[in-house]
Amino acid sequence: QVQLVESGGGLVQAGGPLRLSCAASGRVFNIIVMRWYRQAPGKQRQVVAQLITSSGSTNYADSVKGGFTIARDTAKNTVYLQRNSLEPEDTAVYYCQVGPITGTYYWGQGAQVTVSS
């Protein structure tokens, strides 16, 4: 099993930065895929960014390209999501997800990000 603990978020003014962290523990050697999702009020959860640990490749949802950055610290088993300038439309609960290519995926507890205009 893998345990995930998210940190960061909260109330941020529009134009301010965002840095979310997701620390993994347990059977981390199985982790190949690392993703961030977000769920805005009244909307479905959608993927924001993905990182493949074996290659380091990253992918972003078309709606957020150029805005967010996904990165990882291998030594800390932590994946990050960053954005330099938040917009009110970024208000959502952000979730990290990790797992193998196929098999069981694990979710973080979610981090509320509220962007005030």
Salt bridges, closest charged atoms under 4 A:
ASP62 OD1 - LYS65 NZ 3.36
GLU87 OE2 - ARG83 NH2 3.46
ASP90 OD1 - ARG38 NH1 2.87
ASP90 OD1 - ARG83 NH1 3.08
